Amino acid sequence: MMDLATIRELSREQARRAARSRLRPFVVTVEDLEDWRAGLAAGHNPRWPFPNIGTYVPHGWKESERAPLFCDKCGDGDGGRSASTEDLLAWLRVGYGYAIVEEGEFQLYVGEFVPPNRE
């Protein structure tokens, strides 16, 4: 099990990689939500396109006022502490960008970002 200091250091390292690669949060569309919901209804867990950017916030983007969502990596949730796939789908909003901002062995945090053109 990773300790909190290790997870935070990994997040900072991921931020350096994301900055070098010029990664941006994935902006969700109506079609994305429809596809993910249809796949889930058919018994398939979505393959999320959210990049891991750690603590990096790309130029022009802003972190949303909403706190990052604590999610279970396998999509099952854990009885209330971490979000399930269904919880994540209900939380996502069209037109906002999403990225992994912190990741441990079994859970991660998905952050919400305001794209430069949305202000």
N, C-alpha and C positions, 0 to 999 in steps of 0.2 A: 504494500500500500504506500502510495506517495504521500509525503507530508506537505503541508501548505507552502512552506518555503520552496520546495522543489517545484511544485505546480506553478508558483509565481515566477520562478526563474525560467521555466519552460515557456511561459507566456511572454516574457520579455524577449527571449530568444526567437520565438515565433514572430514577434513584432518586427524584429530586425530583418528576418527573412521576408516578411510580407512587404516591408518598405522597399527592400532591394528589388523584389519582384513586382512592385507596384500593384499589389492586390487591392481589390475593392470589394465591399460588401455586395452580396447578390441581391438585386432589386426584384421583389416578388410581384408577379402579374396575376390577374384574375385567372388566366389560363393555367399558370403554375398551381394555384390553389385547387382548381378543378381537377387537374391531372393527379395531384397528390391524394386528393380525397377519393377519386375513382379508384386509384391503385390500392389505397387502404381498404376500401369497401370490397375489393376483389381479393383481399388477404395478403397484399404485398406492402411491406414497409417502404416508404419513399427513400430514395437515395438523395439525400439533401445536397444541394450545390453550394452550401455556405462555406466560404474559405475560412481557414484558421488564420486570423490576423493578430491574435494576442492582444497586446495593449496598444497596437498601432491604430491611429485614426487618420485615414488618408486626407490630404489637403482638400479643403472645400466641404468635406463631410462633417456632420456633427453627430455626437452621440444623442440618442433620443432621451427624453425625460424618463422613459420607462426603464426600470431595472432589468438587467439581463435575466433571461429565463434559465433556470437550473434544470437541465434535462438529463434523462437517463440515456446512455449511448445505444442501448438495444431497443429503446422505444417503449418499454413496458411500464416505466415509472416505478416507483417503489412504495406505493401506498400513501402518497400525499406529499412527500418531501421533494421529489423530482418529477418533472413533467413527463408525461407519456407522449407518444406520437400524436394522439388526438388533442392533447393539451397544447402542443406546439402548433398544430394546424389552426386551432382556435385563436391562438395568440398572434399569429402572423397577420400583417396588414399590407394590402396592396399599395405599391408605390414607395415602400420603405426598404432599406437595405438591411441584410442580415449576415452576420459572420460569427464564427466561434471566437470568443474572446478569452476563454480559459478552458483548459481541458485536463482532466485527471484520467485515472485508469478506467473508471466506469461511468462517470458523468462528465458533463461539460456545461458551460454557460454560453448561450446564444445572445448576442447583443443586437439591439436595433439601432439603425443609423438613418439620419435624414440625408438624402442625396443633395448635392449642390444645387440642382435645379428645382428642388421642392420647397424652397423657402418662400 
